[in-house]
Amino acid sequence: MTRPSVVIVGGGISGLCAAYELSGGVQGPSATTPRIELIEAGPRFGGSMATASFADRTIDLGADGFLGRRPEAVTLARDLGLGERLEEIAASGASIYLGGQLDSLPTESVLGVPTSRASLKSLRGLPRVARRQAWRDEHFARRYQPSGDVSIGEILRAKLGGTLTYQLIEPMIGGIQAGRVDELSAESVFPALLTAARRKGSLMKNLKTTNPVLPGPAAQLALGPVFYSLTTGVASMVDALVAELTERGVLLRPNVEVVALRQRPLSAYPWEVDTMDTVTAASLVVLATPAAVTGRLAGSYHADLQRLRQIPNAGTAMITMQFSKKDLSLPAHGTGVLIPLGTPLGDDLFLTTALTFLDRKWPHLRREDDVLVRAHVGRSDDRRWSIENDAALTARVVRELQLVLSSSASPTNSLVQRWPEGLPQYFVGHAQVVERAKAAAKGLNLILAGNAYDGVGIPACIGSGRAAGRYASEHLL
Ligand SMILES: Cc1cc2nc3c(=O)[nH]c(=O)nc-3n(C[C@H](O)[C@H](O)[C@H](O)COP(=O)(O)OP(=O)(O)OC[C@H]3O[C@@H](n4cnc5c(N)ncnc54)[C@H](O)[C@@H]3O)c2cc1C
């Protein structure tokens, strides 16, 4: 009998987890484990997860934390022997730059959406009209009940008005997704908001009583800390996975791009996976690549796979800066500052969408004499960061930081990391595109995994990769 062969395309966390699960998960390989080949176009594994040395410490260049209230990442870290390196986030709350001043974000809110008018009290820079809109939602809620999928922005504008939507809420939701609330799907990005909007009455009150944290079994709601990192960097999970997969005999091929998939209907192996130099026969192929790449490779076999090319990615960049502690004073509390598109200087003048105080979040990054601040730039509709060189980009975000933090401090060290592929955008109708593409793929012995489908966070990607690996082991020919 021919030995089953699975090729995994894409060596980000999703593809690595597909290989981990397929090679036996926590138990490890057995007599039925297939031949596994993982092909990664880039020079290293990990995709959007990477570390670098900066200011005498190891910092994450992409994702730097993960949600603890979903079990996937914490469980994987423990299974890989990294449990002792798990570190809880050490600060909470954040500020927002409103009307030219820094205000504390409401503590009573769900993904930036306030759940009462009273919670807006701390926001001195919020225009009065926004408070009136919140009062109206509490007492005379506007009638609006979406039936199908709509944009997050449509719900927020209909129920809470434009000022709260763009000044207060978009900086949070749009910031996490690097997108715009008027494009992002409520069903796929913020289902709790859609559920709250479908109930009659106040959106804020309904949201307060809708479980926003997680769909799925209540048992998953381990009420542990909200966010974790690893003391060796979140991306050290990638190193542990690569070491484990190597040990298990998985063929790992970095620096090799998959250029085509070809069907072989008459063969024991229904697919051939082509790179520039090799052809690998496969019983099943896991595509853990960005949606546009998956659509390009598999689109000619089904129109619903071709449609994946419509899922765009928002490129971003992060500028990490070291400041002398005596030069820069930060707000007393919180993990950072959100910056709305509209500021007193005008609309859309700032490149920076948020500042994060890295060493306040993660104790392993703390040192006596300095602070580490990261500026986030880039959105689905803003690629200005891509035309500036590193020095110009850094100079610009430093000027913006000085304005926001009322400081004249200059960094002693800086590092620019660009993520041209950034984050996939789940636009209105996303769930339907995904459902159809997954069904089409399964009919063809292809399996889709990765951040383009069911969530962009690390836990969701780990879940997606492991589910792909499980499905592959159950369906090997
Ligand atoms: C700047 C940034 C910050 C983030 N911060 C957080 C955070 O703090 N917390 C959190 O939970 N999540 C965060 N995320 C999201 C999370 O890191 C990603 O969604 C996740 O890592 C994506 O993993 P993936 O494997 O699905 O995709 P990717 O990491 O994009 O991997 C896909 C891989 O496919 C490869 N590939 C593409 N084409 C081919 C081809 N033809 N042949 C072979 N290989 C190919 C690519 O090179 C890439 O390595 C962040 C993302 C970014 C960009």
The ligand as an ORCA input file, in Angstrom:
! r2SCAN-3c Opt
* xyz 0 1
  C       1.714     43.289     13.216
  C       0.843     42.202     13.766
  C       0.567     42.150     15.117
  C      -0.241     41.132     15.630
  N      -0.472     41.076     16.965
  C      -1.185     40.043     17.479
  C      -1.295     39.871     18.889
  O      -0.722     40.628     19.682
  N      -2.029     38.816     19.345
  C      -2.633     37.918     18.497
  O      -3.287     36.976     18.970
  N      -2.507     38.046     17.151
  C      -1.800     39.074     16.631
  N      -1.639     39.189     15.276
  C      -2.285     38.200     14.404
  C      -1.530     36.885     14.303
  O      -0.163     37.050     14.591
  C      -1.670     36.307     12.901
  O      -3.025     36.338     12.479
  C      -1.155     34.878     12.827
  O       0.183     34.797     13.289
  C      -1.281     34.387     11.381
  O      -0.777     33.079     11.267
  P      -1.019     32.254      9.937
  O      -0.163     31.048     10.003
  O      -2.474     32.028      9.726
  O      -0.563     33.205      8.748
  P       0.887     33.784      8.442
  O       1.639     34.031      9.665
  O       0.641     34.926      7.509
  O       1.595     32.588      7.653
  C       1.335     32.302      6.304
  C       2.632     31.795      5.721
  O       2.413     31.372      4.359
  C       3.614     31.626      3.649
  N       3.341     31.597      2.214
  C       2.664     32.509      1.481
  N       2.635     32.118      0.182
  C       3.287     30.949      0.105
  C       3.590     30.043     -0.969
  N       3.180     30.285     -2.237
  N       4.320     28.938     -0.706
  C       4.730     28.653      0.561
  N       4.467     29.477      1.619
  C       3.749     30.601      1.390
  C       4.034     32.989      4.173
  O       5.395     33.238      3.904
  C       3.713     32.874      5.656
  O       4.826     32.467      6.420
  C      -0.815     40.184     14.752
  C      -0.536     40.238     13.378
  C       0.286     41.230     12.881
  C       0.600     41.266     11.402
*
